[in-house]
Amino acid sequence: MNGKFRHPTSLYIHVPFCERKCGYCSFYSVTGREYVSSYIEALSREATRYSKHGRVPLSTLYIGGGTPTVLSLNEWEKLTAIIHQNFDTSSIIEATCEANPNSLTPELVAFLKTNNFTRISLGVQSLIDSELETLGRIHDSELARNAMRLVKSSGLNLNCDLIFAVPGQTLRTWDYSLRSVIEYANHISCYQLTLEEDAPMWAKYGGDDLNNAGYKFYRYAQYLLPLHGFTQYEISNFAPSGYECKHNMAYWDHSDVIALGPSAVSYVDGVRYSNPRTLEEYMAGVDGTREKLSPRDSAIELAILSLRTKWGVSRADLLPEIEEAISRMPADLFMITPQRIALTPRGMRLGNSVWSEIMLYAEC
């Protein structure tokens, strides 16, 4: 990937450090700070691979993790210096930092705002202390409220992540968490609790019973949030018009995304580049993998990703077998026009079944 980027693209940076591993998390992260300096050095080396022919113009920036807010202000200064040295940020329309309530400070919020960040994505997960304890979160509900107040008072846009189908959760507690974040956020992401076998919570809570527990909570979010001006524009995401996450749209549109850091995955010109998964391999400069998507595989991915959004997929981009698969599914799952196909609210609730049917037909 040494060619010159002529158009603004999206940049994701994975910060793999956490204070403690949450009980449900399977994203790559490590606890402790002993490798932060070496990670930043490795990040700088990786970033320079993209800027050999000049700084790469950016449209969006997303710093995720892990927990980026565990970095000190000095480390944040080094991180932003790497970005500015290798990427042209003059065309950025959105810059997001993920944060946890217990590590988001007024000083960091002020730093982010000064450095032209526009958005903070806060891992609230619940406003019920017993649910936070079940999830293995470090913060309590009061810390979450304080963090939401801090972001709102700064003028930065705020996304709040919430988790549903938590063991012990009820529709009443789910309603309380939803209504609480509505007061502060202009974007809400709702995720069903799903556990991989490597997640700390798996031994106690993993299995089909948990996976089947989310329908009523998801449907309630689809009912409540639009009443407060939050449109469901993607399977997991709700926002008033104009506050949709522009960075994530790059993934759903199959646009180019450069991704830096251990376990990060880039997609550029139809090629997927996967960085080494572990921090040790990343710091040692181990090569990642490269996969050129065939036109057929790219079309299948585009259909599935685009159908996640309220805009759906252009019928001009659909393979005939995917159209056939859709025609055989219940009509109330789809909104079909001569130009596009999108999921209805019920279709979004049954999205996993839709993807499975599409993949089944696509493999035939």
Buried (B, 14 or more C-beta within 10 A) or exposed (E): BEEEBEEBBBBBBBBBBBBBBBBBBBBBBBEEBEBBEBBBEBBBEBBEEBBEEEBBBBBBBBBBBBBBBBBEEEBBEBBBEBBEEBBBBEEBEBBBBBBBBBBBBEEBBEBBBEBEBBBBBBBBBBBBBBBBEBBBBBBBBEBBBEBBEBBBEBEBBBBBBBBBBBBEBEEEBBBBBBEBBBEBBBBBBBBBBBBEEEBBBBEEBBEEEBBEBBEEBBBBBBEBBEEEEBBBBBBBBBBEEEBBBBBBBBBBBBBBBBBBBBBBBBBBEBEBBBBBBBBEBBBEEEEBEEEEBEEEBBBBBBBBBBBBBBBBBEBEBBBEBBBEBBEEBEEEBBBBEEEBBBBBBEBBBBBEEBBEBBEEBBEE
